[in-house]
Amino acid sequence: MKLLQFKLRLLSAWRTAWQADTLTGLLCWTVARLGEHDLLEDGITAPALRGKPPFVLSDAFPGDLFPVPIIAHLQSWPDEQRKLVKRARWLTKESFIRARSHGSFRVEDLLPDRAFVGQDRLRNTLDRATQGTPERGGLWPSSETWLSREQPYLSVYARVTDEFAPTLVRLVRELTATGFGADTSAGLGQFELLREPEAVAWLDEPPTTTNGCMMLSTFQPAVNDPTDGLWESFVKYGKLGPDFGLKNEQIYKRPLLMLRPGACFATSSLPPFLGRAIPMDELLPEGVALIIRAQKRQAVHFAFGLAVPFPLP
């Protein structure tokens, strides 16, 4: 599998976090809407359920920055620097390479989260019966995020098989026509592919000590994945896409325990990715799964994580 970097120029704010599993799901929806069901089922979903996905994505990172590996918190820091380390989120490409080569971090390399700018936009409350605003009115805040002016693009890294790489580029271009995440119909989540994806083989170059890996994705570990490491977890509450034609379009997936980018694991061999594809019976309530299966369809949550070599202390 080759390793590519997609550079995405943002044309608007967005509401949905640019996480690897969300982006992969939207690309799969793109395949379905194009009517390429053989590609979706035989070329993507079936291999993924066998633990052999044709591609694995990272989360989207600002510019050429990388998430701070969580093992940075294990390093002995002076008392006056601990607050800065706790708030740090990004490393420059040069700092990432240096930290991977030396297995240590400098406080001046750790950058706070200033790449994203958030704001709340007030919106009218809608009456569900009339789809208009109620007589008494009503406003509610909607959170939106912008990329700071210092960052020219978002970077998404992809580990992809040679034969699937042209298809992946095509699907990313198709997704630019609709946008990413919530409220694309209102103009949010709009982006374009800045240029053809670039090979980033240097990310796979093993450091001097090849005893671990770092994750660049939001993901859920598989049963046989390594467990000796350090990570930050959170619970994700996802929704099922509306295209299944169910009467209740607000179908929530079961809560998913996910790990954030920057997780580090000790490994005897360097894996290209970790994680798994979550099958429908684990993903959805039993009744919903039965309805979808009766339609001869299935819902799968891609929770793979892109791994790159990184030394552990």
C-alpha positions in Angstrom: 0.0 0.0 0.0 1.3 3.5 -0.9 1.0 6.5 1.3 -0.5 9.7 -0.2 -1.2 13.2 1.1 -4.4 15.0 -0.1 -4.4 18.7 0.3 -7.9 20.2 0.6 -8.5 23.9 0.2 -11.5 25.0 2.4 -14.0 27.2 0.7 -16.3 27.7 3.8 -16.7 26.9 7.4 -17.8 23.4 8.5 -19.8 21.9 11.3 -18.7 18.3 11.4 -15.3 17.3 12.7 -12.9 16.1 10.0 -12.4 12.6 11.4 -11.2 9.7 9.4 -14.2 7.5 9.9 -16.6 10.3 9.0 -14.7 11.1 5.8 -14.5 7.4 4.8 -18.2 7.0 5.4 -19.0 10.0 3.1 -16.8 8.5 0.4 -18.7 5.3 0.6 -22.0 7.2 0.4 -20.6 8.9 -2.7 -20.0 5.5 -4.3 -23.6 4.5 -3.5 -25.1 7.6 -4.9 -23.1 7.1 -8.1 -24.8 3.7 -8.4 -21.5 1.8 -8.3 -22.8 -0.9 -5.9 -20.4 -3.6 -7.0 -17.5 -1.3 -6.2 -19.0 -0.5 -2.8 -19.9 -4.0 -1.8 -17.1 -6.1 -3.4 -14.4 -3.5 -3.7 -14.7 -1.7 -0.3 -17.1 -3.1 2.2 -16.4 -6.9 1.9 -12.6 -6.5 2.1 -12.9 -4.1 5.0 -15.0 -6.6 7.0 -12.2 -9.1 6.4 -9.7 -6.7 7.9 -8.2 -5.8 4.5 -9.6 -2.3 3.5 -8.4 -1.0 0.1 -7.7 2.4 1.8 -7.3 3.9 5.2 -7.5 7.6 5.9 -6.1 9.9 8.6 -8.1 12.7 10.2 -7.7 16.1 8.4 -4.8 18.2 9.9 -4.1 21.9 9.3 -1.4 22.5 6.7 1.6 20.2 7.3 1.1 20.0 11.0 0.8 16.7 12.9 -0.9 15.8 16.1 1.3 15.8 19.2 2.0 12.1 20.1 0.4 11.4 23.5 3.7 9.9 24.7 5.0 13.5 24.9 3.2 13.7 28.2 5.4 10.9 29.6 8.5 13.0 29.2 9.8 14.8 32.3 8.9 18.4 32.0 9.8 21.3 34.4 6.8 22.5 36.4 6.6 25.8 34.5 6.2 24.0 31.2 3.6 21.4 32.1 0.7 23.7 31.4 2.1 24.5 27.9 2.6 20.8 27.2 -0.9 20.0 28.3 -2.4 22.5 25.9 -0.2 21.6 23.0 -1.9 19.9 20.0 0.4 20.2 16.9 3.9 19.6 15.7 5.4 21.1 12.6 6.6 18.6 10.0 10.2 19.4 10.9 9.5 19.0 14.6 7.7 15.7 14.0 10.6 14.3 12.1 13.1 15.4 14.8 11.0 14.0 17.6 10.7 10.7 15.7 14.4 10.5 15.2 15.4 11.4 18.7 12.5 10.0 20.6 12.1 13.2 22.7 10.3 16.5 22.5 11.2 20.2 22.9 8.7 22.5 24.5 9.3 25.1 21.7 8.1 22.5 19.2 4.7 22.0 20.8 2.1 24.3 19.3 -1.3 25.2 20.8 -4.5 24.8 18.9 -4.7 28.0 16.9 -5.1 26.5 13.5 -8.9 26.3 13.9 -11.2 29.2 14.7 -14.7 28.5 16.1 -17.7 30.7 16.2 -21.5 30.4 17.0 -24.0 31.4 14.4 -27.6 32.1 15.5 -30.3 30.3 13.6 -34.1 30.5 13.5 -36.1 27.7 15.3 -38.3 25.8 12.8 -41.8 24.6 13.5 -41.8 20.8 12.6 -45.4 21.0 11.5 -45.2 23.9 9.1 -41.4 23.9 8.4 -41.5 27.7 9.1 -40.6 29.9 12.0 -43.0 29.9 14.9 -45.0 33.0 15.6 -43.2 33.7 18.8 -39.8 33.2 17.1 -36.8 31.6 18.6 -33.1 31.4 18.0 -30.5 28.7 18.7 -26.7 28.7 18.3 -24.9 26.6 15.7 -21.2 26.0 16.1 -19.0 26.5 13.0 -15.3 26.1 12.5 -12.9 27.9 10.1 -9.4 27.2 9.2 -7.1 30.1 10.3 -5.5 32.3 7.6 -2.0 30.9 8.5 -3.0 27.5 7.2 -3.5 27.2 3.4 -5.2 23.8 3.4 -6.2 20.7 5.3 -4.1 17.5 4.9 -5.6 14.1 4.7 -3.2 11.1 4.5 -4.2 7.9 2.8 -2.7 4.5 2.8 -4.2 2.9 -0.3 -3.5 -0.1 -2.6 -2.0 0.7 -5.9 -5.0 -0.5 -7.9 -7.5 1.5 -5.7 -5.5 4.8 -5.7 -7.1 6.2 -8.9 -10.6 5.4 -7.6 -9.9 7.1 -4.3 -8.8 10.3 -6.0 -11.9 10.2 -8.2 -14.2 9.7 -5.1 -12.6 12.7 -3.3 -13.2 14.8 -6.4 -16.8 13.6 -6.5 -17.3 14.5 -2.8 -16.2 18.1 -3.5 -19.4 18.5 -5.5 -21.5 18.0 -2.4 -19.3 19.0 0.5 -18.4 17.5 3.9 -20.6 17.0 6.9 -23.6 18.7 8.2 -25.5 21.6 6.5 -23.8 21.3 3.1 -27.1 22.4 1.6 -26.5 25.7 3.5 -23.1 26.1 2.0 -21.0 24.6 4.8 -18.3 22.0 4.4 -17.3 23.2 0.9 -13.8 22.3 -0.2 -11.7 21.5 -3.3 -8.7 19.3 -4.0 -5.8 21.7 -4.2 -3.7 19.4 -6.5 -3.1 15.8 -7.3 -2.2 13.8 -4.1 1.5 13.6 -3.4 3.5 10.5 -2.3 4.8 10.8 1.3 6.9 7.7 1.6 9.1 9.5 4.2 6.3 8.9 6.8 6.9 5.2 6.6 10.7 5.5 7.1 11.4 3.8 10.4 13.3 5.7 13.1 16.3 4.3 14.8 14.2 2.6 17.4 11.4 0.7 15.7 9.5 -0.4 18.7 6.2 1.4 18.2 3.7 3.3 16.1 1.6 6.4 16.2 -1.9 6.7 15.0 -3.1 9.6 12.6 -6.8 8.7 12.8 -9.8 8.6 14.9 -10.3 4.8 15.1 -11.5 1.8 17.2 -9.0 -1.0 17.8 -9.7 -4.5 16.6 -9.5 -7.5 19.0 -6.0 -8.5 18.0 -4.5 -5.0 17.9 -1.7 -4.1 20.4 -2.8 -2.9 23.8 0.5 -1.8 25.3 0.5 2.0 24.8 -1.0 5.3 25.6 -4.1 6.8 24.2 -7.1 9.2 24.8 -10.6 7.8 24.2 -14.0 9.3 23.8 -17.5 8.2 23.0 -18.9 9.0 19.5 -22.6 9.3 18.9 -23.2 8.9 15.2 -26.3 9.0 13.0 -27.2 6.7 10.2 -27.3 8.4 6.8 -30.8 9.4 5.5 -30.5 7.4 2.2 -31.7 4.1 3.7 -35.2 5.4 3.3 -36.3 4.6 6.9 -39.4 6.4 8.2 -37.5 7.9 11.1 -34.5 9.6 9.5 -32.9 10.3 12.9 -31.5 6.8 13.5 -28.7 6.9 16.0 -25.9 4.4 15.9 -24.9 2.7 19.1 -22.3 4.7 21.1 -18.9 3.9 19.8 -15.7 4.0 21.9 -13.1 5.6 19.8 -9.4 6.6 20.2 -8.1 10.0 19.1 -5.1 10.7 16.7 -1.8 10.8 18.6 -2.4 7.4 20.2 0.9 5.4 20.5 1.3 1.6 20.8 4.3 -0.7 21.4 4.6 -3.2 18.5 7.1 -5.8 17.6 6.3 -5.2 13.9 5.2 -2.0 12.3 1.5 -2.3 11.1 0.3 -0.2 8.2 -3.0 0.4 10.0 -5.0 -0.7 13.1 -8.7 -0.8 13.8 -11.6 -2.6 12.2 -14.8 -2.3 10.2 -17.8 -2.4 12.7 -20.5 -4.7 11.3 -24.2 -3.7 11.2 -25.3 -5.9 14.1 -22.9 -4.2 16.4 -23.5 -0.8 15.0 -27.3 -0.4 15.0 -30.3 -1.3 17.2 -31.6 -4.8 16.3 -34.9 -3.6 14.8 -33.2 -1.1 12.5 -30.6 -3.8 11.4 -33.5 -6.2 10.5 -35.2 -3.5 8.3 -32.0 -2.7 6.4 -31.1 -6.4 6.0 -34.6 -7.0 4.6 -33.8 -4.4 1.9 -30.7 -6.5 1.1 -28.4 -3.7 2.2 -26.0 -3.2 5.1 -24.5 -0.4 7.1 -20.8 -0.6 8.1 -18.8 1.8 10.1 -15.2 2.1 9.0 -13.1 2.6 12.1 -9.6 1.9 10.8 -6.6 4.0 11.8 -3.6 4.9 9.8 -0.4 4.0 11.6 3.1 5.3 11.1 6.4 4.3 12.9 7.2 6.2 16.1 9.6 5.2 18.9 8.3 4.7 22.4 10.3 5.5 25.5 
